[in-house]
């Protein structure tokens, strides 16, 4: 009987499942690779020479727009697609607004969906046999695809937006670069304001300065009157 129990214990030890990866265990892992699951663009009837711009979190807006503008300024190029997912969504929208302001008259279709990111993590501590333990993590993150076209698009399509007047668009690229600082130590970003809002703010500041000057002069006058015998 003792031998039988020892045999059963040995079998149980061999079939014991691996412990789950807890938060404390994940601290021993480091991310070594991130890849984006390939998927077709969510648009139909795209031009054969359509330009596709994949915006990443670390992409520089100036570099992206330099290439995109050089392609869209060609007469043969009629359409361009900007796409980004996760933390790159905001930067994708910024690129689109810059191009709409610089070129004007562009028709737009916006599609929002989810994409899968595949992350590979490695254990910092190798196993006793020298092998490296790896984990594969699949993440579903929001994604945006925006089509800009010089030619008219179907206005009944979901997400369609007609060309906007130039004065109703965002500021120029240089102004947006100042507002969106990628070098901030905490990653904080100031909200964008329209040119009309900036003008109103300046008027309020000027009015406040004049009111403050009148109050200061009134205080000086009262002080002089009080010092008279």
C-alpha positions as CSV (number, residue, x, y, z in Angstrom):
1,X,0.0,0.0,0.0
2,X,2.7,2.5,0.7
3,X,4.3,1.8,-2.6
4,X,0.9,2.3,-4.3
5,X,0.4,5.6,-2.6
6,X,3.9,6.7,-3.6
7,X,3.1,5.8,-7.2
8,X,-0.2,7.8,-7.1
9,X,1.7,10.8,-5.6
10,X,4.2,10.6,-8.4
11,X,1.5,10.6,-11.0
12,X,-0.2,13.5,-9.4
13,X,3.0,15.5,-9.4
14,X,3.5,14.9,-13.1
15,X,0.0,15.9,-14.0
16,X,-0.1,19.0,-11.8
17,X,-0.9,22.1,-14.0
18,X,1.4,25.1,-14.2
19,X,0.5,27.9,-11.7
20,X,-1.3,30.8,-13.3
21,X,0.6,34.0,-14.2
22,X,-0.3,36.4,-11.4
23,X,0.4,40.1,-11.2
24,X,3.5,39.5,-9.0
25,X,4.8,37.0,-11.6
26,X,4.3,39.4,-14.5
27,X,6.7,41.8,-12.8
28,X,9.4,39.4,-13.8
29,X,8.5,39.6,-17.5
30,X,9.5,42.3,-20.0
31,X,7.8,43.0,-23.3
32,X,10.0,42.2,-26.3
33,X,7.7,42.5,-29.3
34,X,4.4,44.0,-30.3
35,X,2.8,43.3,-33.6
36,X,-0.5,44.4,-35.2
37,X,-2.9,41.9,-36.6
38,X,-3.2,42.5,-40.4
39,X,-6.7,43.3,-41.6
40,X,-8.0,44.8,-44.8
41,X,-9.0,48.5,-45.0
42,X,-12.7,49.0,-44.2
43,X,-13.5,50.9,-47.4
44,X,-14.8,49.7,-50.8
45,X,-14.0,51.1,-54.2
46,X,-10.6,52.5,-53.2
47,X,-8.4,54.0,-56.0
48,X,-5.6,51.7,-57.1
49,X,-3.0,54.2,-56.1
50,X,-4.4,55.0,-52.7
51,X,-1.8,56.1,-50.2
52,X,-1.9,54.3,-46.8
53,X,-0.4,56.0,-43.8
54,X,-0.1,53.8,-40.7
55,X,0.3,56.0,-37.7
56,X,2.2,54.6,-34.7
57,X,2.4,56.0,-31.1
58,X,6.0,57.0,-31.6
59,X,5.5,58.5,-35.1
60,X,6.5,62.2,-35.6
61,X,3.7,64.3,-37.1
62,X,6.1,66.4,-39.1
63,X,7.6,63.3,-40.8
64,X,4.2,61.8,-41.5
65,X,2.8,64.9,-43.0
66,X,5.9,65.6,-45.1
67,X,5.5,62.3,-46.9
68,X,1.7,62.4,-47.1
69,X,1.6,65.9,-48.5
70,X,4.2,65.2,-51.1
71,X,2.0,62.3,-52.4
72,X,-1.3,64.0,-52.2
73,X,0.0,67.1,-54.1
74,X,0.5,64.9,-57.1
75,X,-2.3,65.1,-59.6
76,X,-2.4,61.3,-60.1
77,X,-3.0,60.7,-56.3
78,X,-6.7,61.0,-55.5
79,X,-7.1,59.3,-52.1
80,X,-5.2,58.7,-48.9
81,X,-6.0,56.6,-45.8
82,X,-4.7,57.4,-42.3
83,X,-5.0,54.5,-39.7
84,X,-4.0,54.1,-36.1
85,X,-4.9,52.2,-33.1
86,X,-4.6,52.4,-29.3
87,X,-2.6,55.5,-28.2
88,X,-2.0,56.5,-31.8
89,X,-5.7,57.3,-32.5
90,X,-5.4,61.0,-31.4
91,X,-2.3,61.5,-33.5
92,X,-4.1,60.0,-36.5
93,X,-6.9,62.5,-36.2
94,X,-4.4,65.3,-35.9
95,X,-2.8,64.3,-39.2
96,X,-6.1,64.3,-41.0
97,X,-7.1,67.7,-39.7
98,X,-3.7,69.1,-40.9
99,X,-4.1,67.7,-44.4
100,X,-7.7,69.0,-44.7
101,X,-6.6,72.5,-43.8
102,X,-3.6,72.5,-46.1
103,X,-5.4,71.0,-49.2
104,X,-9.1,71.8,-48.7
105,X,-12.0,70.4,-50.5
106,X,-11.4,66.8,-49.3
107,X,-14.3,64.4,-48.7
108,X,-13.9,62.2,-45.6
109,X,-15.2,58.8,-44.4
110,X,-14.3,57.7,-40.9
111,X,-14.5,54.1,-39.7
112,X,-14.0,53.0,-36.1
113,X,-13.4,49.4,-35.1
114,X,-11.3,47.2,-32.9
115,X,-7.9,45.6,-33.8
116,X,-5.9,42.9,-32.1
117,X,-2.4,43.6,-30.8
118,X,-0.1,40.6,-30.2
119,X,2.5,41.2,-27.4
120,X,5.3,38.8,-26.6
121,X,6.7,38.8,-23.1
122,X,9.9,37.1,-21.9
123,X,10.8,36.1,-18.3
124,X,13.8,37.9,-17.0
125,X,14.8,34.9,-15.0
126,X,15.7,31.9,-17.3
127,X,14.4,28.4,-16.4
128,X,16.8,25.9,-14.7
129,X,17.3,24.2,-18.1
130,X,18.4,27.5,-19.7
131,X,15.3,28.1,-21.7
132,X,13.5,31.4,-21.7
133,X,9.8,31.4,-20.7
134,X,7.6,33.4,-23.0
135,X,4.0,34.6,-22.9
136,X,1.8,35.8,-25.8
137,X,-0.8,38.3,-24.9
138,X,-3.7,39.3,-27.3
139,X,-5.1,42.8,-26.7
140,X,-8.2,44.3,-28.4
141,X,-7.7,48.1,-28.8
142,X,-9.8,50.8,-30.5
143,X,-8.7,51.6,-34.0
144,X,-9.6,54.4,-36.5
145,X,-9.3,54.5,-40.3
146,X,-10.0,57.8,-42.1
147,X,-10.3,58.1,-45.9
148,X,-9.7,61.4,-47.5
149,X,-10.6,61.8,-51.2
150,X,-10.2,64.6,-53.7
151,X,-13.2,63.1,-55.6
152,X,-16.7,63.0,-54.2
153,X,-17.7,60.0,-52.1
154,X,-21.1,58.4,-51.3
155,X,-22.8,60.8,-48.9
156,X,-25.1,58.0,-47.7
157,X,-22.1,55.9,-46.4
158,X,-21.8,55.7,-42.6
159,X,-19.1,58.1,-41.4
160,X,-19.2,60.4,-44.4
161,X,-18.2,64.0,-43.9
162,X,-18.4,66.7,-46.7
163,X,-15.6,69.2,-47.3
164,X,-15.4,71.9,-44.6
165,X,-14.6,75.6,-45.1
166,X,-11.0,76.3,-44.4
167,X,-11.7,78.7,-41.6
168,X,-13.6,76.0,-39.7
169,X,-10.6,73.7,-39.6
170,X,-7.9,73.2,-37.0
171,X,-4.8,75.5,-36.9
172,X,-1.7,75.0,-39.0
173,X,0.7,72.1,-38.3
174,X,3.1,74.4,-36.5
175,X,0.4,75.5,-34.0
176,X,-0.7,72.0,-33.4
177,X,2.9,70.9,-32.8
178,X,3.1,73.5,-30.1
179,X,-0.2,72.4,-28.5
180,X,0.6,68.7,-28.6
181,X,3.9,68.2,-26.9
182,X,5.4,64.7,-27.3
183,X,8.3,65.6,-25.1
184,X,6.3,66.3,-21.9
185,X,7.7,64.2,-19.0
186,X,4.2,63.2,-17.9
187,X,2.7,63.0,-21.3
188,X,0.2,65.7,-20.5
189,X,-1.3,67.6,-23.5
190,X,-3.0,70.9,-23.6
191,X,-6.4,71.1,-25.2
192,X,-6.7,72.6,-28.6
193,X,-8.6,75.8,-29.0
194,X,-10.1,77.2,-32.2
195,X,-8.8,80.6,-33.6
196,X,-12.1,82.2,-32.6
197,X,-11.8,81.0,-29.0
198,X,-8.2,82.4,-28.9
199,X,-9.4,85.8,-30.2
200,X,-12.2,85.9,-27.5
201,X,-9.7,85.0,-24.8
202,X,-7.4,87.9,-25.9
203,X,-10.4,90.3,-25.8
204,X,-11.3,89.2,-22.3
205,X,-7.7,89.6,-21.1
206,X,-7.5,93.1,-22.7
207,X,-10.8,94.1,-21.0
208,X,-9.6,92.8,-17.7
209,X,-6.3,94.8,-17.9
210,X,-8.3,98.0,-18.6
211,X,-10.6,97.3,-15.6
212,X,-7.7,96.6,-13.4
213,X,-6.0,99.9,-14.4
214,X,-9.1,101.9,-13.5
215,X,-9.3,100.2,-10.1
216,X,-5.6,101.0,-9.4
217,X,-6.1,104.7,-10.2
218,X,-9.2,104.8,-8.0
219,X,-7.2,103.3,-5.1
220,X,-4.4,105.9,-5.6
221,X,-6.9,108.7,-5.5
222,X,-8.5,107.5,-2.3
223,X,-5.1,107.2,-0.7
224,X,-4.1,110.8,-1.6
225,X,-7.4,112.1,-0.1
226,X,-6.9,110.2,3.1
227,X,-3.4,111.7,3.7
228,X,-4.6,115.3,3.4
229,X,-4.9,117.1,6.8
